[in-house]
């Protein structure tokens, strides 16, 4: 997926300039310096991601509120912003898009440098029947797994978690070791399918969705249904810290686990978090369903922490992307600069500056995603709307103001 510095959406090169706000506490601020917005993917993929966002908003409550910098927006305003952005890209000459975005949109940037990773939809060999080859189950959600929404008891607490009720009390659910090691769910008819590779199954849990290729050629699409509610533990970080591997890519982790079956399970069990799946009906060319309930679009959908980045919002990201050959080997890095839509979330994606890019399906996408761990720039765009509420800026801060959009030039060589 080579990228050129001058590639642009609709064959044009775009920019947007916005202004900065510097209050201390908010994790997001309005951006001040001229920022070059160039887009390296096709316009149709962006349109599909925007339509997915609008499909989400068609069913979502409109009164939820989100804060960016000192500004607060309702979900209804964010939906309108996406509609305005769609009209802008559909009805604006590429040569004038910079000026129109600058005139009609506000942009917010996290105060910290953004950190970009990537995920993908794996393809696993599977069977609907257990046999000597296919021995590792893909489980659906057990009935006793109970979701607790704290907001039902404490309206200002949005947290939720899973557990199980025993003797009238709520307890943590089973761990990965108890489920896969001790087989405590075995024989209950919860198996959607069986796969032949426990390491691939572990990474299916990390990705949250996948394609199960059956012996007769059919493909079963599975998506996240629930977790066991236990915290995520990074086995990659554990392996690095203990000198088990020297390079923390997904490929290095997988290679070690595959080559060391005697140590494999003990390492994987370090992560107690477990994912349960459901079968979903999707067209072959559709991406997996994200946490907002709509299909993801490769390269155009991102997962973020929705406490900080409004779900469904338009974002712009600028970083570096890995280039891999047909064998999945890293051959270099190139610039990534594009619009995307916030359509997903993840247990490991925490904080205002963390972004996980959906890279696509299959081995090559997985290889590239495994290398992706790069700093960069992130902006959240709000188009055609004013905040429903603006907090008073703290002493020493600079209020948001409009600026004239300068003549667009080539992007800077660095980030």
Buried (B, 14 or more C-beta within 10 A) or exposed (E): BEBEBEBBBBEBBBBBBBBBBBBEEBBBBBBBEBBBBBBBBEBEBBBBBBBBBBBBBEEBEEEBBBBBBBBBBBBBBBBBBBBBBBEBBEEBEBEEBBBBBBBBBBBBBBBEEBBBBBBBBBBBBBBBEBEEEBEBBBBBBBEEBBEBEEEEEEEEEEEEBBBBEEEEEEEEBBBBBBBBEEEEBEEEEBBBBBBBBBBBBBBBBBBBBBBBBBEEEEEBBBBBBBBBBBEBBBBBEBBBEEEBBEEBBBBBBBBBBEEEEEEBBEBBBBBBBBBBBBBBEBEEEBBBBBBBEBBBBBBBBBBBBBBBBBBBBBBBBBBBBBBBEEEBEBEEBBBBBBBBBBBBBBEBBBBBBBBBBBBBBEBBBBBBBBBBBBEBBBBBBBBBBEBEEBBEBEEEBBBBEEEEBEEBEEBEEEB
